[in-house]
């Protein structure tokens, strides 16, 4: 990389380190930057000289792998790879490709140096934890089996501490959980199981 490109990158990394303070998401005591923050700071500093080229490396009915190559002034600077399974979440059932693309971009930018000591983005870590959490998965399975308003209210009472803990410690996992919860709740309301009442 020539001096001009190197200077641009050093300036971008320096700006990222300053700008990311207070903008990260804390998950299990570690701070993670979102892909949006990484991309915004990269674009602010590098503009059109940053070219991100995404390639679908593999795609079938089970998973998708995306590679993002970052170029500065047409010179290759970094690569990021991401793999998403279509069954990992309800969102991935329709948007696995988009999620893999976002993660690949985030990783390519992190490999450029736009990282606060964690290569993974907040989105990657949050979604991974959410999909691995047996407690949340079990809670959603129990919700799916609710048969009347009373059992729905018992479900809320039983799991309220878990939901508060996840909301406080991992806001991205909580958002992912909320999306799944809303879909199941909507189905229960449509079936008349919980009479359309809203929970907190």
Secondary structure as UniProt FT lines:
FT   HELIX           3..19
FT   TURN            20..23
FT   STRAND          25..27
FT   TURN            28..29
FT   STRAND          30..32
FT   HELIX           35..46
FT   HELIX           47..49
FT   STRAND          50..59
FT   STRAND          63..72
FT   TURN            73..74
FT   STRAND          75..85
FT   TURN            86..87
FT   HELIX           90..112
FT   HELIX           122..132
FT   HELIX           134..144
FT   HELIX           149..169
FT   HELIX           171..190
FT   TURN            191..192
FT   TURN            195..196
//
